[in-house]
């Protein structure tokens, strides 16, 4: 997902954007949703395609929060 989001962004921005994406995981779905919103506010104006790529699959990206927290590590490993 990170690779698709960074498509079309200048290489100079990719390291920073990738770090922002990896820092989005929160302790709850609400925290993750807030992080997505912050990302969107930060990059929407200059990189609308990147912001859209992230937000269009929001439900799928946050689906693992529907499971118990002790299972998240296993779900993340499988999805990477």
Sine and cosine of phi, psi and omega as CSV:
sin_phi,cos_phi,sin_psi,cos_psi,sin_omega,cos_omega
0.00,0.00,-0.66,0.75,-0.01,-1.00
-0.87,0.49,-0.65,0.76,0.00,-1.00
-0.88,0.47,-0.70,0.72,0.01,-1.00
-0.91,0.42,-0.60,0.80,0.00,-1.00
-0.92,0.40,-0.59,0.81,-0.06,-1.00
-0.99,0.13,-0.15,0.99,0.05,-1.00
-0.83,0.56,0.73,-0.68,0.05,-1.00
0.99,0.11,-0.09,1.00,0.06,-1.00
-1.00,0.01,0.49,-0.87,0.07,-1.00
-0.88,0.48,0.59,-0.81,-0.02,-1.00
-0.84,0.55,-0.55,0.84,0.02,-1.00
-0.85,0.52,-0.56,0.83,-0.04,-1.00
-1.00,0.08,-0.34,0.94,-0.17,-0.99
-0.89,0.47,-0.63,0.77,0.00,-1.00
-0.90,0.44,-0.71,0.70,0.00,-1.00
-0.90,0.43,-0.70,0.71,-0.01,-1.00
-0.91,0.42,-0.69,0.73,0.02,-1.00
-0.87,0.50,-0.67,0.75,0.04,-1.00
-0.89,0.45,-0.67,0.75,0.04,-1.00
-0.88,0.47,-0.64,0.77,0.00,-1.00
-0.91,0.42,-0.68,0.74,-0.03,-1.00
-0.95,0.31,-0.37,0.93,0.03,-1.00
-1.00,0.05,0.03,1.00,-0.04,-1.00
-0.97,0.23,-0.39,0.92,-0.06,-1.00
-0.90,0.44,0.83,-0.55,-0.03,-1.00
-0.92,-0.39,0.02,-1.00,0.01,-1.00
-0.98,0.21,-0.23,0.97,0.00,-1.00
-0.54,-0.84,0.24,-0.97,0.05,-1.00
-0.88,0.48,-0.63,0.78,-0.01,-1.00
-0.87,0.49,-0.69,0.72,0.04,-1.00
-0.89,0.46,-0.66,0.75,0.01,-1.00
-0.91,0.41,-0.64,0.77,0.04,-1.00
-0.90,0.45,-0.64,0.77,0.05,-1.00
-0.89,0.45,-0.66,0.75,0.02,-1.00
-0.90,0.44,-0.63,0.78,0.06,-1.00
-0.89,0.46,-0.66,0.75,0.01,-1.00
-0.90,0.43,-0.68,0.73,0.03,-1.00
-0.89,0.46,-0.70,0.71,0.04,-1.00
-0.84,0.54,-0.72,0.69,-0.03,-1.00
-0.88,0.48,-0.71,0.71,0.03,-1.00
-0.89,0.46,-0.61,0.79,-0.06,-1.00
-0.95,0.32,-0.62,0.78,-0.14,-0.99
-0.92,-0.39,-0.19,0.98,-0.09,-1.00
-0.83,0.56,-0.75,0.67,-0.10,-1.00
-0.90,0.44,-0.70,0.71,-0.08,-1.00
-1.00,0.01,-0.51,0.86,-0.05,-1.00
-0.75,-0.66,0.93,0.38,-0.08,-1.00
-0.88,0.48,-0.56,0.83,0.00,-1.00
-0.92,0.40,-0.65,0.76,0.02,-1.00
-0.90,0.43,-0.69,0.73,0.01,-1.00
-0.90,0.44,-0.64,0.76,0.00,-1.00
-0.92,0.40,-0.64,0.77,0.02,-1.00
-0.87,0.49,-0.55,0.84,0.01,-1.00
-0.98,0.21,-0.74,0.68,-0.12,-0.99
-0.97,0.23,-0.40,0.91,-0.04,-1.00
-0.93,0.38,-0.41,0.91,0.00,-1.00
-0.93,-0.36,0.46,0.89,-0.09,-1.00
-0.83,0.55,-0.70,0.72,-0.02,-1.00
-0.88,0.48,-0.67,0.74,0.01,-1.00
-0.93,0.37,-0.65,0.76,-0.01,-1.00
-0.89,0.45,-0.55,0.83,-0.08,-1.00
-0.98,-0.18,0.10,1.00,-0.07,-1.00
-0.87,0.50,-0.54,0.84,-0.05,-1.00
-0.92,0.40,-0.30,0.95,0.07,-1.00
-0.93,0.37,-0.25,0.97,0.04,-1.00
-0.96,0.26,-0.23,0.97,0.00,-1.00
-0.99,-0.15,0.27,-0.96,0.06,-1.00
-0.88,0.48,0.58,-0.81,-0.08,-1.00
-0.84,0.54,-0.56,0.83,-0.02,-1.00
-0.92,0.39,-0.23,0.97,0.02,-1.00
-1.00,-0.07,-0.22,0.98,-0.09,-1.00
-0.85,0.53,-0.68,0.74,-0.04,-1.00
-0.87,0.50,-0.61,0.79,0.01,-1.00
-0.95,0.31,-0.62,0.79,0.02,-1.00
-0.92,0.39,-0.67,0.74,0.01,-1.00
-0.90,0.44,-0.64,0.77,0.01,-1.00
-0.89,0.46,-0.70,0.72,-0.01,-1.00
-0.90,0.43,-0.64,0.77,-0.10,-0.99
-0.98,0.18,-0.18,0.98,-0.01,-1.00
-1.00,0.03,0.00,0.00,0.00,0.00
